[in-house]
Amino acid sequence: MGSDKKVRVGIIGVGGIANGKHMPNLAKIENVEMVAFCDLIRERAEEGARKYGTHDAEVFTDYRDLLKVKDIDVVHVCTTNDAHSYITVDALEAGKHVMCEKPMAINSEEAKKMVDAAKRTGKKLTIGYQNRFRPDSQYLKQLCDNGELGEIYFAKALAVRRRAVPTWGSFLDEEKQGGGPLIDIGTHALDLTLWMMNNYEPEMVVGTTYHKLGSRKNAANAWGPWDPDKFTVEDSAFGFVKMKNGATIILEASWALNTLQIGEAMTVLCGTEAGADMLDGLRINGEKYSRLYTTKPELETGGVAYFEGNSSDPGEVEARQWIDAVVNDKEPVVKPEEAYVVSQILEAIYKSAKSGQPVYFK
């Protein structure tokens, strides 16, 4: 694509994540036009077109009709998890580049189909892991890549809420979502941790899931009480991951847990030369001249590596680097092969929890 050409985008799924992240951030990018909107509920698609679309934006209720529009360059898939894979594969086959919201797919088999389709078609595919684009994540990634933490052999991936169960949409529906907090918010923490470690070779996983608080009526909750009868997913999940190089990752994910140690999309890294965590802002710890030290970098100032400007909003930075990758034929920051490994590990935690046995990777 020429750098002066408008990138024409189609939105499939005009619900919460499209309205909260994708569409408002795409609207900030000068060379982007949103020209087509699709949702099973036509009124949603029409509202998206009215707010963010070009004057002649088209509206659909069947995504296959949107994919027939020849001059669409990019599709953003913002549907329920169970639809991610087949819509993405169809979009790639139709010659579109695809940004698919996380998690990549409802299971690893479906995620693999997406990776294979991207390779087969030569089209770009990325997954919506916007937490990589936070200032603290970007700074920590530089430290890791420069070897300043040394060999990272122990890590924690944290996505724990005390009481914040999403009560809208299909979050509590196992069939549509593939799981609860593990696949919803645990996926962000695990992606962040693997990316920092640059380690995508798991050897063995042990997992447990719990449905201890989900059956309670009139429960305290950030978005009001949930309906116990509709709460068909786990409320907490925990995983122990051993990597092929011997490193260990502990993953904690919950929407409702009796704990005061809470935080989402956080990582704790322990290396041979230094450690880091996101528990109280970004903190780096280590030893120098026979003394221990803890430092907190100032992250309020400074530019962003992906585009001209100083926005620190991760959703906007994600959108800008993605469109830049399409226009200038660069590799997206979030590679589908990486997201596939995240899906494999999450699935292994669910399988281990169900069987009571470890899950081994080949």
C-alpha positions in Angstrom: 0.0 0.0 0.0 1.2 3.5 -0.7 1.7 5.7 2.4 -0.7 8.3 1.0 -3.6 5.9 0.4 -6.5 5.8 2.8 -6.7 2.5 4.7 -10.3 1.3 4.4 -11.5 -0.6 7.5 -14.5 -2.9 8.2 -15.7 -3.5 11.7 -17.2 -6.9 12.5 -19.0 -6.9 15.9 -20.0 -3.4 17.0 -20.4 -4.1 20.7 -18.5 -3.1 23.8 -14.9 -3.6 22.8 -15.5 -2.1 19.3 -17.0 1.0 20.9 -14.6 1.1 23.9 -11.3 0.6 22.0 -11.2 -0.1 18.3 -13.5 2.5 16.7 -12.6 5.5 18.7 -8.8 4.9 18.3 -9.1 4.2 14.6 -10.9 7.5 14.3 -7.8 9.3 15.6 -5.7 8.0 12.7 -5.7 10.4 9.7 -5.3 7.9 6.9 -8.0 5.5 8.2 -11.6 5.4 7.0 -14.2 3.1 8.5 -16.4 2.1 5.6 -18.3 -0.9 6.7 -19.9 -2.1 9.9 -21.5 -5.5 10.7 -23.4 -6.7 13.7 -26.0 -9.3 14.3 -28.1 -6.5 15.8 -28.5 -4.1 12.8 -29.1 -1.1 15.1 -25.6 -1.5 16.6 -24.0 -1.5 13.2 -26.0 1.5 12.1 -25.0 3.4 15.2 -21.3 2.6 14.6 -21.6 3.8 11.1 -23.3 7.0 12.2 -20.6 7.8 14.8 -17.5 6.6 13.1 -18.2 5.8 9.5 -17.7 7.6 6.2 -20.8 9.3 4.7 -21.4 6.3 2.5 -20.5 3.6 5.0 -22.3 0.3 4.5 -24.1 -1.7 7.2 -24.5 -5.5 7.3 -25.8 -8.2 9.6 -23.9 -11.0 7.9 -20.1 -10.7 8.0 -19.8 -12.6 4.7 -21.5 -9.7 2.9 -19.0 -7.2 4.4 -16.1 -9.4 3.2 -17.4 -9.2 -0.4 -16.7 -5.4 -0.4 -13.5 -5.5 -2.5 -11.9 -2.2 -1.5 -11.8 -3.0 2.3 -8.2 -3.4 3.2 -8.4 -4.3 6.9 -11.0 -6.0 9.1 -11.3 -5.7 12.9 -13.0 -8.8 14.4 -14.7 -7.7 17.7 -17.2 -10.5 18.2 -17.7 -13.1 20.9 -14.8 -15.5 21.3 -16.5 -18.4 19.6 -16.7 -16.5 16.3 -13.1 -15.2 16.2 -11.5 -18.1 14.3 -13.9 -18.6 11.4 -14.5 -14.9 10.8 -10.8 -14.3 10.8 -10.0 -17.1 8.5 -12.7 -16.1 6.1 -11.5 -12.4 6.2 -7.9 -13.5 5.4 -9.1 -15.7 2.6 -11.0 -12.7 1.2 -7.8 -10.8 1.0 -8.1 -8.6 4.1 -5.6 -7.9 6.8 -7.1 -8.8 10.2 -6.9 -7.4 13.7 -8.7 -9.8 16.0 -9.6 -8.9 19.5 -8.2 -11.2 22.3 -8.3 -14.0 23.1 -7.2 -15.3 19.8 -9.8 -18.1 19.7 -11.9 -20.3 21.8 -9.3 -23.0 21.8 -5.8 -23.8 20.4 -7.1 -25.8 17.4 -9.1 -22.8 16.2 -6.2 -20.5 16.9 -3.9 -22.7 14.7 -6.4 -22.3 11.8 -5.9 -18.6 12.0 -2.1 -18.8 12.0 -2.2 -21.2 9.0 -4.6 -18.9 7.1 -2.3 -15.9 7.6 0.6 -17.9 6.3 -1.4 -19.3 3.4 -2.8 -16.0 2.3 0.2 -13.8 3.0 -2.1 -11.3 4.8 -1.2 -9.7 8.1 -2.9 -11.0 11.3 -2.5 -9.5 14.8 -4.4 -10.0 18.1 -5.6 -7.2 20.4 -3.1 -7.4 23.3 -3.0 -3.6 23.9 -1.3 -3.9 27.3 2.0 -4.4 25.5 1.7 -0.7 24.5 1.5 0.8 28.0 4.5 3.0 28.9 5.5 0.6 31.7 5.3 -2.4 29.4 7.4 -0.7 26.7 10.1 0.4 29.2 10.3 -3.1 30.8 10.5 -4.8 27.4 13.5 -2.6 26.5 15.2 -3.7 29.8 14.4 -7.4 29.0 15.6 -7.2 25.4 18.8 -5.5 26.5 19.6 -8.3 28.9 19.4 -6.1 32.0 17.4 -8.7 33.9 19.7 -11.5 32.8 18.1 -14.9 32.4 14.5 -14.6 33.5 13.8 -18.0 35.2 10.7 -17.2 37.3 7.7 -15.1 36.6 4.1 -14.4 37.7 1.3 -13.4 35.4 -1.4 -11.6 37.4 -5.0 -10.8 36.5 -6.9 -10.8 39.8 -10.0 -8.8 40.8 -11.6 -8.9 44.2 -15.1 -8.5 42.9 -15.4 -7.3 39.3 -17.4 -9.9 37.4 -18.6 -8.6 34.0 -22.4 -9.1 34.0 -23.2 -7.9 30.5 -22.8 -9.6 27.1 -21.7 -13.2 27.0 -18.9 -13.1 29.5 -20.5 -15.7 31.8 -21.4 -18.0 28.9 -18.9 -20.8 28.6 -20.1 -21.9 25.1 -19.6 -18.5 23.6 -16.5 -17.4 25.5 -14.6 -20.7 26.1 -14.1 -19.9 29.7 -14.1 -17.1 32.3 -11.4 -14.9 33.8 -8.6 -17.1 32.6 -9.4 -16.6 28.9 -10.7 -13.1 29.5 -8.1 -11.3 31.6 -5.6 -14.0 32.3 -4.8 -14.0 28.6 -3.5 -10.4 28.8 -1.2 -11.2 31.8 0.2 -14.3 30.2 0.8 -12.6 26.9 2.7 -9.8 28.7 4.8 -12.3 30.6 5.8 -14.5 27.7 6.6 -11.4 25.6 8.9 -10.0 28.3 10.6 -13.3 28.6 10.7 -13.9 24.9 9.9 -17.5 25.7 7.3 -19.4 23.7 8.2 -23.0 24.4 6.1 -24.5 27.2 6.9 -28.0 28.4 4.3 -28.8 31.0 1.3 -27.2 32.6 -0.7 -27.9 35.8 -3.9 -26.0 36.4 -6.8 -25.6 38.7 -10.1 -23.8 38.2 -12.8 -22.9 40.8 -16.4 -22.0 40.8 -16.6 -21.0 44.5 -18.3 -17.6 44.5 -20.2 -17.6 41.2 -23.2 -19.4 42.7 -23.8 -16.6 45.2 -26.9 -14.5 45.0 -26.9 -10.7 45.5 -23.1 -10.7 45.6 -21.1 -7.5 46.0 -19.8 -6.7 42.6 -18.4 -3.6 40.7 -21.2 -3.9 38.1 -24.0 -5.1 40.3 -24.9 -8.7 41.3 -24.5 -11.4 38.7 -27.1 -14.1 37.9 -25.8 -17.3 39.5 -27.9 -19.4 37.0 -26.0 -17.8 34.0 -22.6 -18.0 35.6 -21.4 -21.1 33.8 -17.6 -20.3 33.7 -15.0 -20.5 36.4 -14.6 -17.5 38.8 -10.9 -18.2 39.4 -8.1 -20.2 37.6 -4.5 -20.8 38.4 -1.7 -22.4 36.4 1.8 -23.6 36.9 3.8 -23.5 33.7 7.2 -25.1 33.2 9.0 -23.9 30.1 11.4 -26.1 28.1 14.4 -24.0 29.2 13.5 -24.7 32.9 11.8 -21.3 33.6 8.7 -21.3 35.7 5.6 -19.1 35.3 2.7 -19.0 37.7 -0.6 -17.6 36.3 -3.4 -16.2 38.6 -6.7 -15.1 37.1 -9.9 -14.3 38.9 -13.0 -12.1 38.6 -14.0 -12.7 42.3 -11.5 -13.7 44.9 -11.2 -12.9 48.6 -7.9 -11.1 48.4 -6.5 -7.6 48.7 -3.6 -8.3 46.3 -5.4 -7.3 43.1 -4.2 -6.1 39.7 -4.7 -6.8 36.0 -2.4 -7.4 33.1 0.6 -7.4 35.5 3.8 -9.3 35.4 6.5 -10.1 38.0 9.9 -11.1 36.5 12.9 -12.6 38.4 16.1 -12.8 36.5 19.7 -13.6 37.3 20.8 -9.9 37.1 17.7 -8.0 38.3 13.9 -8.3 38.9 10.9 -6.3 38.0 7.2 -6.0 38.9 4.2 -3.9 38.2 2.6 -4.2 41.7 3.2 -0.5 42.6 3.9 1.1 39.3 6.9 -0.3 37.5 9.7 -1.3 40.0 13.1 -2.6 39.1 15.1 -4.4 41.9 18.6 -5.8 42.1 22.0 -5.7 43.7 24.9 -3.3 43.1 28.1 -2.9 44.9 27.0 -5.4 47.6 23.8 -3.4 48.2 20.2 -4.1 47.2 18.4 -1.4 45.2 14.8 -0.6 44.1 14.1 2.0 41.4 10.9 3.3 39.8 11.4 4.9 36.4 9.5 8.1 35.6 7.1 7.1 32.8 5.0 10.2 32.5 7.2 11.8 29.8 8.8 10.6 26.6 7.6 9.6 23.2 6.4 6.3 21.8 8.4 4.0 19.6 5.7 3.5 17.0 4.6 6.8 15.7 5.1 10.6 15.9 3.4 12.0 18.9 3.3 11.4 22.7 0.1 9.6 23.3 0.4 7.0 26.1 -3.1 5.5 25.6 -2.3 1.8 24.8 -5.4 1.4 22.6 -4.4 4.3 20.4 -0.7 3.2 20.2 -1.9 -0.3 19.3 -4.1 1.0 16.5 -1.4 3.3 15.1 1.3 0.6 15.0 -1.1 -1.9 13.4 -2.1 0.5 10.6 1.6 1.5 10.2 2.4 -2.2 9.8 -0.2 -2.6 7.1 0.7 0.6 5.2 4.5 0.0 5.4 4.4 -3.8 5.1 6.0 -4.3 8.6 5.5 -7.1 11.0 2.9 -6.3 13.7 4.1 -6.1 17.3 1.7 -8.9 18.3 2.5 -11.9 16.1 -0.2 -14.6 15.6 2.4 -17.3 16.4 2.9 -15.7 19.9 -0.9 -15.5 20.5 -1.2 -19.1 19.5 1.1 -20.2 22.3 -0.9 -18.1 24.8 -4.0 -20.1 23.6 -2.2 -23.4 24.0 -1.2 -22.7 27.6 -4.7 -21.4 28.6 -6.3 -24.5 27.1 -3.8 -26.7 28.9 -4.7 -25.1 32.2 -8.4 -25.9 31.6 -7.5 -29.4 30.5 -5.4 -30.1 33.5 -8.0 -28.7 35.9 -10.6 -31.0 34.4 -8.4 -34.1 34.4 -6.4 -33.5 37.5 -3.3 -34.4 35.6 -0.4 -32.4 34.1 -0.6 -31.5 30.4 2.7 -32.0 28.5 3.7 -30.3 25.2 5.6 -32.1 22.5 
